[in-house]
Amino acid sequence: MFFSLQHTDTLSSARAGVVHTDHGDIQTPIFMPVGTDGTVKLIHRRELEDDIHAQIILGNTYHLYLRPGTHIIHEAGGLHRFENWKRPILTDSGGYQVFSLAQLRKMTEEGVHFSSHVDGRKLFFTPENVMDIEREIGADIVMAFDECCPGTADRTYAQASMERTHRWLDRCIARFDATPDLYDYKQHLFPIVQGCVYKDLRQEAAKRLRDLDRDGYAIGGLAVGEPTEQMYEMIEVVNDILPTDKPRYLMGVGTPWNILEAIERGVDMFDCVMPTRNGRNGMIFTMNGVMNMRNQKWADDFTELDPDGTCYVDHDYSRAYVRHLIQVKEGLGLSILSLHNLTFYLRLVTEAREHILQGDFKSWKDALLPRLQQRL
């Protein structure tokens, strides 16, 4: 069994479960720190393990293919050994780069031609070679190659994009199932539900993917330009169809309040660059609201960074000191805020899980949301 569903909230669709992999179990709901290039930016592995308590991290197929190259990762014995991470890893497939690098790619039925953003060299990603690349990288959970459709696309484009994603998915599954695991553990392939913000397209995609009976499912193409309420609606539409005995992964989302709203709608797994990216830009999340540490108001505030107990960084740095580090562009300041945000995100989903198991998730979430969204 790949996924064990332990409890569903009585007043919402929030779920607590466990994803079982050969590198360890993952208690859900879970947030997965993003390690694009084989590292979570500015965070040491010991901090990931001991401070943040990350149960699983991500790698980016496109970026790892460019640097260091999958031949290097293969020689090392897979990404786990290359970066010395003993817990589970998930890799995306490069589908998001089809969206984000639109000026550097040309899409065909066969696959996607890229011009490398690093050195301009020509790349060609197909469903088949992406499966081979992800096999070499060696993540426990791998994503099918898809097109991440813009959230503002018209219906004609969205339907064509979804149908192409389904044709590519058939090719991904054929290649993945025909090739062995390269290392001494099992890999799991997740299809991705697309369909933009069109209810009937999302329903069609979810039904088609449900019938494939894979180990888990991802929901893609959200938080890419569409209004937030449409994102929540599409999550509900898809989760009404996807099987309850498989994990559901919402790709690339989002703020703490986005995550709680998606948990309420039945999502189990999340990733986003926001905790580290915002940390590197001087912003932190707390249970009492959002703080921009660049603001002058913190310049002579010598209280702890988060004195109410929601700062889980094991350093008693003052707000004034952290602001000083950010102002002078010291790496320590960026590291402190990134570490804080990741720890906050992991603690948030852990508390959500506890409240689901206790049976009071909905009331806890509704009371917390207004506090989380305040600007301090």
C-alpha positions as CSV (number, residue, x, y, z in Angstrom):
1,M,0.0,0.0,0.0
2,F,1.4,3.4,-1.1
3,F,-1.0,5.6,0.9
4,S,-2.9,5.0,4.1
5,L,-5.9,7.4,4.8
6,Q,-6.2,7.8,8.5
7,H,-8.9,10.3,9.1
8,T,-11.2,12.7,7.2
9,D,-12.5,15.9,8.9
10,T,-16.3,15.7,9.5
11,L,-16.9,19.4,8.6
12,S,-14.7,19.5,5.5
13,S,-12.7,17.3,3.1
14,A,-9.4,17.7,5.0
15,R,-7.5,14.5,5.4
16,A,-4.7,13.0,7.4
17,G,-2.8,10.1,6.0
18,V,0.6,8.5,5.4
19,V,2.5,8.1,2.1
20,H,4.7,5.1,2.3
21,T,8.0,5.1,0.3
22,D,11.2,3.0,0.4
23,H,13.0,6.1,1.9
24,G,10.5,6.5,4.7
25,D,6.9,7.5,5.5
26,I,5.5,10.9,4.9
27,Q,2.7,12.1,7.2
28,T,0.1,14.2,5.4
29,P,-0.8,16.9,4.9
30,I,2.8,17.8,4.1
31,F,4.7,20.7,2.7
32,M,7.8,19.8,0.6
33,P,10.7,22.3,0.5
34,V,11.9,23.0,-3.0
35,G,15.5,22.0,-3.8
36,T,15.6,23.1,-7.4
37,D,19.3,22.4,-8.1
38,G,19.9,19.6,-5.6
39,T,19.7,21.9,-2.6
40,V,17.2,24.0,-0.7
41,K,18.6,27.4,-1.0
42,L,20.7,28.7,2.0
43,I,19.6,25.7,4.1
44,H,22.0,23.0,5.4
45,R,20.9,19.4,5.3
46,R,21.1,19.2,9.1
47,E,18.7,22.1,9.4
48,L,16.3,20.4,7.0
49,E,16.4,17.2,9.1
50,D,16.7,18.6,12.6
51,D,15.2,22.1,12.7
52,I,12.7,22.1,9.8
53,H,11.8,18.4,10.1
54,A,11.3,18.0,6.4
55,Q,10.0,14.6,5.5
56,I,10.4,15.0,1.7
57,I,12.1,17.6,-0.6
58,L,11.9,18.4,-4.3
59,G,14.3,18.4,-7.2
60,N,13.8,20.1,-10.5
61,T,14.2,17.8,-13.6
62,Y,15.0,20.6,-16.0
63,H,17.6,22.3,-13.9
64,L,19.3,19.1,-12.7
65,Y,19.5,17.9,-16.4
66,L,21.3,21.2,-17.2
67,R,23.6,21.2,-14.1
68,P,25.3,19.0,-13.0
69,G,23.8,16.6,-15.7
70,T,22.1,13.3,-15.1
71,H,25.2,11.3,-15.9
72,I,26.9,12.8,-12.9
73,I,23.9,12.1,-10.7
74,H,23.7,8.5,-12.0
75,E,27.4,8.0,-11.3
76,A,26.8,9.2,-7.7
77,G,24.1,6.5,-7.3
78,G,21.1,8.8,-7.7
79,L,20.1,12.2,-6.3
80,H,19.7,10.8,-2.7
81,R,23.4,9.9,-2.6
82,F,24.5,12.9,-4.6
83,E,23.1,15.3,-2.1
84,N,23.3,12.9,0.9
85,W,19.6,13.0,1.6
86,K,18.2,9.8,3.1
87,R,14.5,10.7,3.1
88,P,12.0,10.8,0.1
89,I,12.5,13.1,-2.9
90,L,10.0,14.2,-5.5
91,T,10.9,15.5,-9.0
92,D,8.8,17.6,-11.3
93,S,9.0,16.9,-15.0
94,G,9.9,20.2,-16.6
95,G,6.2,20.9,-17.4
96,Y,6.3,24.1,-15.4
97,Q,9.3,25.3,-17.5
98,V,7.1,24.9,-20.6
99,F,5.0,27.7,-19.0
100,S,7.7,29.8,-17.3
101,L,10.2,29.7,-20.2
102,A,7.7,30.4,-22.9
103,Q,10.1,32.8,-24.6
104,L,12.8,30.1,-24.8
105,R,10.8,27.1,-26.1
106,K,8.9,25.8,-29.1
107,M,6.3,23.1,-28.5
108,T,5.4,20.4,-30.9
109,E,3.4,17.2,-30.7
110,E,6.6,15.2,-30.2
111,G,7.9,17.3,-27.3
112,V,9.3,20.7,-26.4
113,H,12.5,22.4,-27.8
114,F,14.2,24.6,-25.3
115,S,17.0,27.1,-25.5
116,S,18.9,26.7,-22.3
117,H,18.5,29.7,-20.0
118,V,22.1,29.0,-18.8
119,D,24.2,28.8,-22.0
120,G,21.7,28.9,-24.9
121,R,22.3,25.3,-26.0
122,K,19.4,23.4,-27.6
123,L,17.4,20.9,-25.6
124,F,14.6,18.6,-26.6
125,F,12.3,17.2,-23.9
126,T,9.9,14.4,-24.9
127,P,7.7,12.3,-22.6
128,E,10.0,9.4,-23.2
129,N,13.3,11.1,-22.4
130,V,11.9,12.9,-19.4
131,M,10.9,9.5,-17.9
132,D,14.5,8.4,-18.6
133,I,15.9,11.6,-17.0
134,E,13.7,11.1,-13.9
135,R,14.7,7.5,-13.7
136,E,18.4,8.6,-13.6
137,I,17.7,11.3,-11.0
138,G,16.1,8.6,-8.9
139,A,13.3,10.5,-7.0
140,D,10.8,8.3,-5.1
141,I,7.9,10.2,-6.7
142,V,8.2,11.5,-10.3
143,M,5.8,13.6,-12.4
144,A,4.6,12.9,-15.8
145,F,5.6,15.4,-18.5
146,D,2.8,17.9,-19.2
147,E,2.1,21.4,-20.4
148,C,1.4,23.8,-17.6
149,C,-1.3,25.9,-19.2
150,P,-1.5,29.6,-18.3
151,G,-4.4,30.4,-15.9
152,T,-5.7,33.1,-18.3
153,A,-5.8,30.9,-21.4
154,D,-9.0,30.8,-23.4
155,R,-11.1,27.6,-23.5
156,T,-9.9,26.5,-27.0
157,Y,-6.2,26.7,-26.0
158,A,-6.9,25.1,-22.6
159,Q,-8.7,22.1,-24.2
160,A,-5.9,21.6,-26.8
161,S,-3.3,21.9,-24.0
162,M,-5.1,19.3,-21.8
163,E,-5.5,16.9,-24.7
164,R,-1.8,17.2,-25.5
165,T,-1.0,16.5,-21.9
166,H,-3.1,13.4,-22.0
167,R,-1.3,12.1,-25.2
168,W,2.0,12.8,-23.6
169,L,0.8,11.0,-20.4
170,D,0.1,7.9,-22.4
171,R,3.7,8.0,-23.7
172,C,5.1,8.7,-20.2
173,I,3.3,5.7,-18.7
174,A,4.3,3.4,-21.5
175,R,8.0,4.4,-21.1
176,F,7.9,4.4,-17.3
177,D,6.3,1.0,-17.0
178,A,8.7,-0.5,-19.6
179,T,11.8,0.6,-17.8
180,P,13.2,-0.7,-14.4
181,D,14.0,1.3,-11.3
182,L,17.7,2.1,-11.6
183,Y,18.5,2.0,-7.9
184,D,17.6,-0.2,-5.0
185,Y,14.2,1.3,-4.3
186,K,10.8,1.8,-6.1
187,Q,9.8,4.9,-8.0
188,H,6.2,6.1,-8.3
189,L,4.7,8.0,-11.3
190,F,2.0,10.7,-10.7
191,P,-0.1,11.9,-13.6
192,I,-1.0,15.6,-13.6
193,V,-4.6,16.9,-13.9
194,Q,-4.8,20.0,-16.1
195,G,-7.7,21.9,-17.6
196,C,-7.1,25.5,-16.6
197,V,-10.1,27.1,-15.0
198,Y,-12.8,25.3,-17.0
199,K,-14.9,23.0,-14.8
200,D,-15.8,20.5,-17.6
201,L,-12.1,20.2,-18.7
202,R,-11.0,19.6,-15.1
203,Q,-13.7,17.0,-14.7
204,E,-12.7,15.3,-17.9
205,A,-9.1,15.2,-17.0
206,A,-9.7,14.0,-13.4
207,K,-11.9,11.2,-14.6
208,R,-9.5,10.1,-17.3
209,L,-6.6,10.0,-14.8
210,R,-8.6,8.4,-12.1
211,D,-9.2,5.4,-14.4
212,L,-5.5,4.9,-14.9
213,D,-5.2,3.8,-11.2
214,R,-1.7,5.2,-10.5
215,D,-0.2,5.5,-7.1
216,G,-1.0,9.2,-6.7
217,Y,-2.2,12.3,-8.6
218,A,-1.0,15.8,-9.0
219,I,-3.1,18.9,-9.7
220,G,-1.2,21.3,-12.0
221,G,-1.8,24.6,-13.8
222,L,-3.1,26.5,-10.7
223,A,-1.6,29.7,-9.1
224,V,-0.4,30.6,-12.6
225,G,-2.5,33.8,-13.2
226,E,-6.1,32.8,-12.4
227,P,-8.1,34.4,-9.6
228,T,-7.7,32.7,-6.2
229,E,-11.4,31.8,-5.9
230,Q,-11.2,30.0,-9.3
231,M,-8.2,28.1,-8.0
232,Y,-10.2,26.9,-5.0
233,E,-13.1,26.0,-7.2
234,M,-10.9,23.8,-9.5
235,I,-9.4,22.0,-6.5
236,E,-12.9,21.1,-5.3
237,V,-14.0,20.0,-8.8
238,V,-10.9,17.7,-9.2
239,N,-11.0,16.3,-5.6
240,D,-14.6,15.3,-6.0
241,I,-13.5,12.9,-8.7
242,L,-10.0,11.7,-7.7
243,P,-9.9,8.5,-5.6
244,T,-9.9,8.9,-1.9
245,D,-7.3,6.2,-1.4
246,K,-4.6,7.9,-3.3
247,P,-2.5,11.0,-2.3
248,R,-3.3,14.4,-4.0
249,Y,-0.5,16.8,-4.7
250,L,-1.2,20.5,-5.5
251,M,1.8,21.7,-7.4
252,G,3.4,25.1,-6.7
253,V,0.9,26.5,-4.2
254,G,1.4,28.7,-2.2
255,T,0.8,31.1,0.7
256,P,0.0,29.7,4.1
257,W,-3.7,30.6,3.7
258,N,-3.8,29.0,0.2
259,I,-2.4,25.8,1.8
260,L,-5.0,25.7,4.6
261,E,-7.8,26.4,2.1
262,A,-6.6,23.6,-0.1
263,I,-6.2,21.2,2.9
264,E,-9.8,21.9,3.7
265,R,-10.7,20.9,0.1
266,G,-8.8,17.5,0.4
267,V,-5.2,18.2,-0.8
268,D,-2.5,16.1,0.9
269,M,0.8,17.4,-0.5
270,F,2.2,20.9,-1.3
271,D,5.4,22.6,-2.6
272,C,6.2,26.2,-3.3
273,V,9.3,28.4,-3.5
274,M,7.6,31.1,-1.5
275,P,9.1,30.4,1.9
276,T,12.7,30.6,0.7
277,R,12.1,33.2,-2.0
278,N,10.2,35.5,0.3
279,G,12.8,34.9,3.1
280,R,15.6,36.0,0.7
281,N,13.6,39.1,0.0
282,G,13.1,40.0,3.7
283,M,9.6,38.7,4.3
284,I,8.6,36.2,7.0
285,F,5.3,34.5,7.9
286,T,4.1,34.1,11.5
287,M,1.0,32.8,13.2
288,N,0.2,36.5,13.8
289,G,0.8,37.8,10.3
290,V,3.3,38.7,7.7
291,M,6.4,40.8,8.5
292,N,8.6,42.7,6.0
293,M,11.9,42.9,7.8
294,R,13.1,45.7,5.4
295,N,10.6,48.1,7.0
296,Q,12.1,51.0,9.0
297,K,9.7,50.2,11.9
298,W,12.0,47.2,12.9
299,A,15.2,49.3,12.9
300,D,15.2,49.8,16.7
301,D,13.0,47.0,17.7
302,F,15.1,44.8,20.0
303,T,12.5,42.1,20.7
304,E,13.1,38.7,19.4
305,L,12.2,38.1,15.7
306,D,9.0,36.3,16.7
307,P,8.6,36.6,20.4
308,D,5.1,35.0,20.6
309,G,6.6,31.5,20.0
310,T,5.9,31.0,16.3
311,C,9.6,31.5,15.4
312,Y,11.2,28.0,15.5
313,V,14.7,29.1,14.5
314,D,17.0,28.2,17.3
315,H,18.5,31.7,17.5
316,D,17.4,34.6,19.7
317,Y,18.1,37.3,17.1
318,S,16.3,40.6,17.5
319,R,14.2,42.2,14.8
320,A,16.6,45.1,14.6
321,Y,19.6,42.8,14.1
322,V,17.9,40.7,11.4
323,R,16.8,43.9,9.6
324,H,20.4,45.1,9.8
325,L,21.6,41.9,8.2
326,I,19.0,42.2,5.4
327,Q,19.9,45.9,4.8
328,V,23.6,45.1,4.4
329,K,22.9,42.0,2.3
330,E,24.5,39.6,4.8
331,G,23.9,36.0,3.9
332,L,23.2,35.1,7.5
333,G,20.0,37.3,7.4
334,L,18.7,35.6,4.3
335,S,19.5,32.2,5.8
336,I,17.7,33.0,9.1
337,L,14.5,34.2,7.3
338,S,14.5,31.3,4.9
339,L,15.0,28.8,7.8
340,H,12.2,30.5,9.7
341,N,9.7,30.4,6.8
342,L,10.3,26.8,6.0
343,T,10.0,25.8,9.7
344,F,6.8,27.8,9.9
345,Y,5.3,26.1,6.9
346,L,6.2,22.6,8.2
347,R,4.8,23.5,11.6
348,L,1.6,24.8,10.0
349,V,0.8,21.6,8.1
350,T,1.8,19.6,11.2
351,E,-0.7,21.5,13.3
352,A,-3.3,21.1,10.6
353,R,-2.8,17.4,10.7
354,E,-3.2,17.3,14.5
355,H,-6.4,19.2,14.2
356,I,-7.8,16.9,11.5
357,L,-7.0,14.0,13.8
358,Q,-8.6,15.7,16.7
359,G,-11.7,16.6,14.7
360,D,-11.6,20.4,15.0
361,F,-9.7,21.4,11.8
362,K,-12.5,23.6,10.4
363,S,-12.9,25.7,13.5
364,W,-9.1,26.0,14.0
365,K,-8.5,27.0,10.4
366,D,-11.3,29.6,10.3
367,A,-10.0,31.2,13.5
368,L,-6.4,31.3,12.3
369,L,-6.8,32.6,8.7
370,P,-7.5,36.3,9.6
371,R,-4.4,36.3,11.8
372,L,-2.2,34.8,9.2
373,Q,-3.1,37.4,6.6
374,Q,-2.4,40.5,8.7
375,R,0.5,42.8,7.7
376,L,2.5,43.5,10.8
